[in-house]
Amino acid sequence: PPILMWFRRDLRLADHAALAAACDSGRPVIPVFILDEVTETLGAAAKFRLGLSVADLSKALKAKDSRLILRRGSALKVLRKLIADTGATSVYWSRLYDPASKARDTDIKSALKADGIDAQSFAGHVLFEPWTVATKTGGFYKVFTPMWKSVRNTDVANPLPTPKTIPTPSEWPSSDDIDDWQMGAAMQRGRATLASYCTVGEGAAMDRLNSFIADRVQNYQKNRDIPAVKGTSGLSENLTYGEVSPRQCWQAGWAALHEGAADAEVFLKELVWREFAYHLAHHTPRIVSDNWKEDWDAFPWNTDERLAEVKAWKQGRTGIQFVDAAMREMYVTGVMHNRGRMIVASYLTKHLLCHWKIGLDWFADCLIDWDPCSNAMGWQWSAGSGPDATPYFRVFNPVTQLDKFDKDRAYARKWLAEPYKKPSDTASSYFDMIPASWQMRPDQDYPAPVVAADEGRKRALDAYAARGF
Ligand code: FAD
């Protein structure tokens, strides 16, 4: 009887333990993707990007004489229907660790087992299963550096090859057509422009990893902090949908390190930041929805999204160049440089004293590399309510940060039209993407800061002092 191979955030064929096990069994394999209760509620850009990835996987499977069966609805119902349609007796998938996926998968596993189905989950979305990494006293890690030290010399196994053949069933069940799903329907902004910034699918992800290792990893440490320079891998977009595995990235980085590229160690460390996000989400699931440090529950953050300052932040017109450039970069390209993410998050939560959830939700709607665990960790880290070794009262100064990391204003010019006489094409493209209701024009005066750097810092520190932190 066939095995249903349920794909989720593992949209690749290589280094895929669940798929490899299914193919090795010699039984027919029916690859399935379900637009279900978790994927249906993704943010606009993430859902659009997921659609591109599903279409690419579908093509890759076709090239192997297999198929990707697409179905829509509650995952358990769909799986049961497919089991009835095909006579499958097993369902395989790769484990996920964010609270929503975990809740769904736990229910499904027990329900299928009760039906007498062999339901099996496999590793692959992270390097280190969250329960296998523990402190000396047996607890989980709440601080990054000790976790990094404990895993940095791990002998990570080699990635698995792409299965040579994927055994097919004698009859295929029916499938939806991805075009009918309208995965980009919630996007208010130009799909073609956003798509032009996407690097989709397993093949493209592997090319991206290889070119990063060949050309950029040597200078990663210095260049990764300069937003105008293409100094990082860009792989977050692919890792989040599993178009590349963290193990493939780790092994490529490890090989570069041992061939003499010392900066590759910093890349490995960044991959472990991703692991840390998953580790925390597994052990403290509240990180995705509530203050990780509970003493922040009493802090009077603004939660009103209608506030003019919040709108200005979302629209990239706070009058603070680093913030506005980064917000516009995200709106046009679906990604934002890591330094930008830290600056805009700090500005929203500290200078503007707004709740980190406002930012978390806007990022979830705009990012093509949205990751439930990294996004939550990044926001709580920035707000001060999350796991961080640096004290919450260190407030980034977005003006001096620009002087430090964008001295010649190459990044600011790339994304801002108003302050500069001849706007760049990228800065202009922002105005083609935004809704007319925002009433922004490239020839307007650049706004004065909604909250100036020094003023906001003082306001934040006063608010912390008033709460007795
Ligand atoms: P590289 O520098 O090439 O790093 C390699 C990989 O390491 C990345 O692809 C990513 O998987 C991982 N990584 C690097 N930095 C971090 C980090 N700080 N936390 C977790 N993993 C990291 N990352 C996401 O993937 N999705 C998100 O939704 C997301 N939201 C964020 C929100 C905020 C407020 C902040 C401060 C950070 C967020 N990050 C998020 C982390 C980080 O900004 C991105 O992973 C990084 O910019 C991706 O670019 P890259 O792939 O070129 O990274």
Boltz pocket constraint, residues with backbone or C-beta under 6 A from the ligand:
constraints:
  - pocket:
      binder: B
      contacts: [[A, 224], [A, 232], [A, 233], [A, 234], [A, 235], [A, 236], [A, 237], [A, 239], [A, 240], [A, 267], [A, 270], [A, 271], [A, 272], [A, 273], [A, 274], [A, 275], [A, 277], [A, 336], [A, 337], [A, 338], [A, 341], [A, 342], [A, 345], [A, 363], [A, 367], [A, 369], [A, 370], [A, 371], [A, 372], [A, 374], [A, 375], [A, 376], [A, 378], [A, 379], [A, 382]]
      max_distance: 6.0
